[in-house]
Amino acid sequence: MDILYIDFETRSLLDVQKVGAHRYCMDESTEMLLCAYAYCGGVVVTDEMSGLLLRLLADPAVLKIAHNAEFDMAVCKYVLGVDVDESQWFDTAYQAAYFGYPRKLSHLTKVLGVRGKKSQEQLNFFSRSVKTLDGVTFNNPKEHPNEWEEFKEYAAADVESMRDCYVRMAPLPTDELFVMRATLRMNFEGVVWDTDLAERIGQRATAYEENASAEALRLYGVANLRSHVQVKNALIKEGVQLESLNKNERGGVTHPLLDLRDQASGSSFSKIKKARQRICSDGRLRGEFVGYGAHTGRWSSRGVQLQNLARITSEVNANLDEVRDYDHLRQHLRLCVKAPSRFRLTCADLSQIEARIVAWLSGCKWRLDAFAEGVDIYARSAERMFHVQNVDKNSPYRHVGKCAELGLGYGGGHNALLRVAPDLYRERGEVQMREIVTKWRSANPEICRLWRMLENAFVSAIQNVSVALNLPPFPMPFRFDGRNMAIHLPSGRALFYRNVAQSDNGLSYLDYSQGGEHPQREKIWGGTLLENVTQAVARDVIVEVMKRTADFTYVGTVHDELWYYSDTDVLPDVLEAMSRPIKWARGLLIKGNGFTADRYYK
């Protein structure tokens, strides 16, 4: 297949970083300045537009390669009026993320050792608006010929760098091509956002915040509830000392001033402002999901951050007539995600998928039996930990079993229980929580052994280049090239750990998935390796479900959950796809749960 390497340069009154690619490209003020492109191995051409370029963009036999291709596709569709088909596009930023490299092109070129990008000053000179006495305008290329030539050199250098990076990196596995393009399809479809409901929620939130601020000033002399210093000083006068004001790190300390602070410092409602900036003319949020946004391959989110909407824990409705308090109001934000007119929203998630995968990887028989029998895993875990029988959902044993399951599977100790169950920790105390850790580990020797096996295989591969870890369901190869480790998963892809280091402090690698010029050096051991592998396998199971339901319109994904729009109820088909055995995961028992409604009620 012939290849077109392409990079559009644009200008607009909008800031693409604030509004996102789709809202930006749909705006009337957005226009293309020039396009830099190279056809196959040819020289890079820079021009404003040509008939040849239009023909290449429309030709289904030509693969279009761009860095952060979603933006260039949006330019084609909304600015140039050229239809886009995600199957004809390839994103080198996704390719970089898959192999554990940084997504940003300027950082990627440094890591790969290819020619770097030019300075961004040339780009900003023409793409950013300029304020004048008469209003806002842009620098005219005809009035700045020298700067315009530098601008063209900048654009050409981008294409050269991208082409070099594409060639330097290995090809993507077939399934990753599917995920990359499915994400593009999902982001172009978009999620309907109820702006009216969001604004009403925002008004309620403002009322709570203003009332809390007035009360804090009247009762405690605190003028700014977001100020750590002011709140801490006021608490000291009240005889309360706290190291942290974080709600989960207060050790059970309560005070009316802390309640007021919680009502005036919630960041959840900032999503309303962000949605207002990014919403497209048809009421949809587009481009909200990032394929391979996490090291494990899972999606992350941007913009409104739909992946971390506050969970609904009690009754909510779009009329807001049952709102009890500030925290309950925050839960109503989920209802802003809705189905379009004459359609329904289907949400389905893989039930307890991580626990199922850990049982499968470790060969823990009692767990596998529990999932096969449809038994409540939290209750069964409590029965084994405390040597009791017939634990039901109302038993205090089950609550402890649930907390242990959520906090201890990846090697966590009593501090992990503090994070997942702070109330239980305060109630029982450190001594009892340490005992719970011991009981859970005694009941799950296969999982504890798996932590050691994974870490030993990692170290062995560093020393011997390659090792195959024989897990109960399949062999898992570890391969080390002198700097980087690849753990090969049963689906056929690999997890990459860049610039691995082994020292007296343990194992670590450079994690580029968080973005930024300076990657984080992350420590790893057997517990974190199990977490990585488990979440990676869970993500691959979701991909399998996406392939099975590719004829449906999926519009979002949150961890192990998929969202669909349809004019009929597709939930039975999706749940069937979620329960069908997977060829590469023989013996893994999967199951789905979900609902179909007009809004996101989960």
MIZAKE-924654 format. One line per 2 residues: number of its first residue (from 1); their letters; for each residue z, y, x negated of C-alpha. Coordinates in steps of 0.02 Angstrom, whole numbers. Layout:
<mitis>
NUM	a	Z/Y/X  ...
</mitis>
This chain:
<mitis>
1	md	0/0/0  -43/175/-63
3	il	105/291/-92  127/476/-53
5	yi	276/554/-143  321/710/-47
7	df	445/855/-41  437/999/83
9	et	507/1170/42  553/1277/193
11	rs	636/1438/243  735/1483/399
13	ll	864/1599/469  974/1447/491
15	dv	1077/1360/357  1026/1177/352
17	qk	1194/1129/278  1282/1195/433
19	vg	1162/1144/572  1082/985/503
21	ah	900/941/474  850/918/657
23	ry	923/1079/728  858/1172/575
25	cm	680/1109/590  675/1137/779
27	de	718/1321/760  578/1448/786
29	st	621/1537/625  595/1382/518
31	em	429/1371/427  356/1275/283
33	ll	336/1372/121  242/1239/26
35	ca	231/1054/-1  238/966/-168
37	ya	161/794/-167  84/661/-276
39	yc	-33/526/-215  5/361/-301
41	gg	7/393/-488  -85/559/-479
43	vv	-26/730/-535  90/829/-424
45	vt	2/955/-312  87/1106/-235
47	de	6/1197/-90  49/1272/78
49	ms	-49/1141/174  -213/1051/159
51	gl	-322/938/264  -298/798/137
53	ll	-110/807/152  -117/804/342
55	rl	-230/651/337  -112/561/217
57	la	39/601/325  -48/531/479
59	dp	-117/376/391  -11/222/437
61	av	-75/133/282  10/261/168
63	lk	194/241/124  280/410/122
65	ia	422/420/-5  546/564/-3
67	hn	723/598/-62  832/616/93
69	ae	677/571/191  753/616/360
71	fd	732/801/319  549/783/269
73	ma	516/679/425  597/816/529
75	vc	483/946/448  332/839/490
77	ky	384/813/671  457/981/722
79	vl	374/1106/604  202/1031/573
81	gv	185/934/735  141/771/645
83	dv	205/611/726  325/511/618
85	de	350/324/615  504/270/517
87	sq	416/110/464  299/217/357
89	wf	439/309/265  554/267/120
91	dt	711/361/65  754/360/-120
93	ay	928/429/-80  964/271/20
95	qa	892/166/-122  1011/253/-243
97	ay	1162/225/-130  1122/40/-114
99	fg	1125/15/-302  1288/112/-320
101	yp	1209/272/-388  1238/451/-329
103	rk	1132/508/-181  1102/686/-243
105	ls	941/694/-341  1008/808/-479
107	hl	1152/686/-510  1041/533/-494
109	tk	923/593/-629  1068/612/-750
111	vl	1134/438/-716  963/357/-731
113	gv	914/462/-882  752/529/-808
115	rg	685/706/-815  799/823/-720
117	kk	774/946/-579  741/1129/-613
119	sq	873/1260/-576  898/1291/-390
121	eq	887/1480/-412  699/1474/-387
123	ln	722/1382/-223  850/1504/-155
125	ff	743/1657/-198  615/1615/-64
127	sr	706/1498/54  858/1606/91
129	sv	848/1761/199  879/1934/128
131	kt	973/2071/221  888/2241/225
133	ld	917/2405/314  792/2348/446
135	gv	874/2179/474  842/2010/395
137	tf	685/1959/304  624/1844/164
139	nn	554/1878/-8  364/1878/3
141	pk	275/1763/-122  130/1888/-139
143	eh	251/2023/-194  335/1909/-321
145	pn	194/1809/-404  294/1759/-557
147	ew	441/1697/-455  319/1605/-341
149	ee	247/1510/-488  422/1462/-542
151	fk	457/1407/-364  305/1293/-367
153	ey	362/1222/-534  532/1186/-455
155	aa	453/1093/-310  337/994/-424
157	ad	482/946/-537  575/877/-386
159	ve	431/760/-345  415/706/-526
161	sm	601/669/-535  599/574/-371
163	rd	449/469/-423  531/427/-589
165	cy	693/376/-501  600/269/-375
167	vr	510/176/-514  667/160/-620
169	ma	770/81/-481  740/-97/-419
171	pl	658/-124/-248  769/-134/-95
173	pt	797/-305/-13  701/-329/149
175	de	857/-314/257  901/-149/176
177	lf	728/-81/217  767/-127/397
179	vm	936/-39/392  864/117/311
181	ra	731/133/444  844/83/588
183	tl	960/225/535  815/348/536
185	rm	765/287/708  944/304/769
187	nf	964/480/699  801/541/775
189	eg	852/471/945  1017/565/941
191	vv	1177/561/1043  1199/663/1201
193	wd	1347/782/1185  1428/858/1339
195	td	1440/1040/1285  1520/1096/1448
197	la	1662/971/1433  1682/1011/1248
199	er	1700/1196/1285  1830/1163/1421
201	ig	1926/1054/1299  1913/1191/1169
203	qr	1983/1320/1289  2131/1207/1329
205	at	2161/1177/1143  2158/1364/1108
207	ay	2286/1392/1245  2401/1260/1170
209	ee	2380/1334/997  2411/1514/1052
211	na	2566/1464/1149  2631/1363/1001
213	sa	2601/1510/882  2691/1631/996
215	ea	2839/1514/1015  2849/1483/827
217	lr	2852/1669/793  2980/1704/930
219	ly	3099/1561/890  3081/1537/703
221	gv	2991/1690/633  2842/1585/578
223	an	2684/1692/587  2563/1556/531
225	lr	2595/1377/583  2461/1316/464
227	sh	2559/1385/315  2656/1246/229
229	vq	2768/1373/143  2815/1467/301
231	vk	2850/1309/401  2949/1226/261
233	na	3056/1382/233  3091/1396/419
235	li	3140/1212/425  3260/1234/278
237	ke	3347/1371/377  3362/1244/517
239	gv	3440/1119/397  3284/1010/383
241	ql	3201/972/216  3035/880/204
243	es	2926/839/55  2773/829/167
245	ln	2730/901/337  2605/763/367
247	kn	2647/680/532  2642/506/455
249	er	2750/554/305  2900/634/389
251	gg	3007/477/386  3052/491/569
253	vt	3113/672/555  3083/772/714
255	hp	3106/955/755  3035/1073/887
257	ll	2951/1176/750  2858/1021/691
259	dl	2800/991/869  2735/1169/877
261	rd	2646/1148/711  2562/989/774
263	qa	2494/1090/920  2419/1225/812
265	sg	2352/1134/660  2247/993/732
267	ss	2078/980/648  2002/870/784
269	fs	1948/1020/889  1846/1092/746
271	ki	1718/962/801  1679/1073/950
273	kk	1624/1217/839  1526/1098/728
275	ar	1438/1023/880  1396/1198/942
277	qr	1307/1231/777  1214/1065/770
279	ic	1166/1032/951  979/1023/982
281	sd	891/1109/1126  892/949/1230
283	gr	1082/929/1215  1079/795/1081
285	lr	1165/783/913  1044/711/786
287	ge	1063/653/607  1249/614/627
289	fv	1250/447/536  1225/408/351
291	gy	1152/239/307  1244/157/162
293	ga	1369/299/167  1509/189/100
295	ht	1516/80/-55  1520/-76/53
297	gr	1359/-28/141  1440/31/301
299	ws	1379/190/384  1474/352/364
301	sr	1456/507/471  1422/691/444
303	gv	1417/847/548  1528/819/699
305	ql	1595/659/618  1577/549/771
307	qn	1655/404/677  1829/479/678
309	la	1851/541/856  2032/521/910
311	ri	2063/353/994  2099/345/1180
313	ts	2271/269/1207  2302/318/1389
315	ev	2209/372/1545  2077/508/1521
317	na	1942/584/1628  1810/720/1616
319	nl	1900/829/1744  2044/854/1621
321	de	2165/843/1767  2277/714/1684
323	vr	2300/800/1516  2484/786/1468
325	dy	2493/871/1300  2397/928/1147
327	dh	2381/754/1073  2320/682/1238
329	lr	2192/823/1252  2121/774/1082
331	qh	2084/599/1149  1969/675/1281
333	lr	1843/723/1146  1773/547/1153
335	lc	1713/582/1329  1594/714/1259
337	vk	1484/570/1198  1387/523/1355
339	ap	1230/442/1421  1075/545/1464
341	sr	1025/568/1644  975/405/1731
343	fr	1034/304/1581  1193/211/1534
345	lt	1292/203/1373  1333/29/1310
347	ca	1464/8/1173  1494/-161/1095
349	dl	1599/-208/945  1633/-365/844
351	sq	1805/-428/895  1929/-439/749
353	ie	1782/-463/633  1876/-429/471
355	ar	2012/-554/512  1880/-683/557
357	iv	1788/-655/393  1946/-666/288
359	aw	1988/-832/373  1811/-893/339
361	ls	1807/-838/157  1978/-912/118
363	gc	1955/-1072/218  2121/-1042/306
365	kw	2120/-1183/433  2252/-1121/554
367	rl	2162/-956/569  1992/-1036/594
369	da	2068/-1149/727  2148/-1001/814
371	fa	1982/-908/825  1892/-1066/882
373	eg	2021/-1090/1020  2020/-907/1071
375	vd	2205/-889/1030  2285/-718/1002
377	iy	2285/-706/812  2433/-585/808
379	ar	2541/-702/911  2489/-855/810
381	sa	2525/-762/647  2699/-717/709
383	er	2731/-899/758  2690/-957/582
385	mf	2786/-816/497  2947/-839/596
387	hv	2930/-1024/640  2941/-992/827
389	qn	2835/-1049/973  2750/-975/1125
391	vd	2744/-795/1065  2661/-690/1201
393	kn	2597/-511/1209  2768/-444/1264
395	sp	2863/-525/1121  2933/-415/982
397	yr	2877/-552/863  2696/-516/910
399	hv	2713/-332/866  2777/-378/694
401	gk	2637/-506/676  2508/-374/722
403	ca	2577/-249/596  2577/-383/461
405	el	2397/-432/501  2337/-252/494
407	gl	2429/-207/335  2441/-358/222
409	gy	2274/-449/220  2206/-356/69
411	gg	2358/-374/-42  2464/-234/28
413	gh	2654/-236/13  2793/-148/106
415	na	2712/23/77  2557/-40/169
417	ll	2670/-80/318  2738/97/308
419	rv	2561/163/328  2510/53/475
421	ap	2680/45/563  2791/193/514
423	dl	2900/173/670  2931/-11/636
425	yr	2969/29/454  3100/158/501
427	er	3175/40/629  3188/-110/511
429	ge	3209/-28/341  3134/-72/172
431	vq	3231/-233/146  3171/-312/307
433	mr	2993/-250/279  2991/-334/109
435	ei	3048/-493/195  2904/-478/318
437	vt	2783/-465/172  2856/-623/96
439	kw	2847/-716/262  2665/-665/291
441	rs	2613/-719/116  2704/-885/135
443	an	2610/-916/297  2443/-872/215
445	pe	2434/-951/42  2244/-971/54
447	ic	2220/-783/68  2340/-745/-74
449	rl	2247/-872/-181  2082/-788/-136
451	wr	2144/-622/-208  2173/-707/-375
453	ml	2010/-803/-369  1906/-645/-341
455	en	1992/-549/-479  1980/-695/-601
457	af	1794/-714/-562  1767/-528/-594
459	vs	1855/-537/-762  1767/-699/-808
461	ai	1597/-623/-771  1638/-476/-886
463	qn	1673/-601/-1024  1534/-726/-987
465	vs	1396/-620/-905  1386/-731/-752
467	va	1502/-840/-649  1489/-923/-479
469	ln	1646/-919/-374  1647/-1072/-261
471	lp	1722/-1011/-99  1748/-1134/45
473	pf	1594/-1076/144  1474/-1036/0
475	pm	1460/-998/-188  1475/-813/-231
477	pf	1388/-762/-394  1460/-623/-503
479	rf	1339/-550/-631  1378/-423/-767
481	dg	1247/-332/-871  1366/-258/-999
483	rn	1411/-106/-894  1385/-146/-711
485	ma	1444/-287/-599  1348/-360/-451
487	ih	1435/-471/-324  1304/-566/-226
489	lp	1341/-586/-41  1286/-728/73
491	sg	1166/-613/167  1062/-592/9
493	ra	1114/-417/-43  1238/-370/-178
495	lf	1385/-254/-201  1366/-149/-359
497	yr	1508/-85/-467  1447/45/-593
499	nv	1521/75/-765  1654/-59/-751
501	aq	1803/-41/-867  1940/-164/-911
503	sd	2100/-102/-992  2287/-128/-993
505	ng	2290/-31/-829  2175/-157/-748
507	ls	1996/-152/-683  1903/3/-626
509	yl	1728/68/-589  1641/233/-551
511	dy	1620/261/-364  1477/380/-324
513	sq	1486/354/-135  1599/504/-105
515	gg	1469/626/-172  1498/765/-296
517	eh	1446/782/-476  1598/692/-543
519	pq	1623/517/-471  1794/444/-441
521	re	1854/306/-556  1924/181/-433
523	ki	2046/45/-480  2011/-128/-413
525	wg	2100/-294/-409  2088/-452/-305
527	gt	2152/-372/-145  2028/-227/-150
529	ll	1887/-346/-197  1926/-450/-43
531	en	1927/-292/62  1759/-239/-11
533	vt	1678/-409/15  1750/-429/190
535	qa	1691/-259/249  1522/-287/168
537	va	1500/-453/258  1556/-370/422
539	rd	1424/-237/396  1292/-370/366
541	vi	1343/-455/528  1315/-290/619
543	ve	1143/-279/538  1105/-453/603
545	vm	1153/-395/778  1043/-240/758
547	kr	895/-350/712  928/-460/864
549	ta	935/-307/979  797/-206/895
551	df	704/-188/1062  851/-89/1131
553	ty	884/94/1092  1034/106/978
555	vg	1098/282/948  1257/261/847
557	tv	1372/146/751  1557/161/717
559	hd	1626/33/594  1595/-133/684
561	el	1530/-54/845  1355/-14/909
563	wy	1302/112/1041  1148/92/1150
565	ys	1061/194/1285  972/98/1423
567	dt	919/115/1604  991/-59/1638
569	dv	1150/-147/1583  1109/-225/1415
571	lp	1290/-273/1377  1267/-460/1415
573	dv	1119/-469/1295  1212/-376/1158
575	le	1367/-486/1176  1256/-640/1169
577	am	1180/-573/1008  1355/-545/941
579	sr	1411/-723/975  1260/-818/910
581	pi	1285/-909/743  1214/-828/587
583	kw	1108/-934/470  1179/-863/310
585	ar	1359/-871/375  1378/-1051/431
587	gl	1549/-1081/505  1588/-896/537
589	li	1643/-878/718  1597/-708/789
591	kg	1626/-632/958  1591/-465/1041
593	ng	1679/-353/1166  1613/-199/1252
595	ft	1578/-95/1406  1440/0/1493
597	ad	1480/170/1567  1421/349/1580
599	ry	1535/407/1439  1621/345/1281
601	yk	1783/285/1359  1843/173/1217
</mitis>
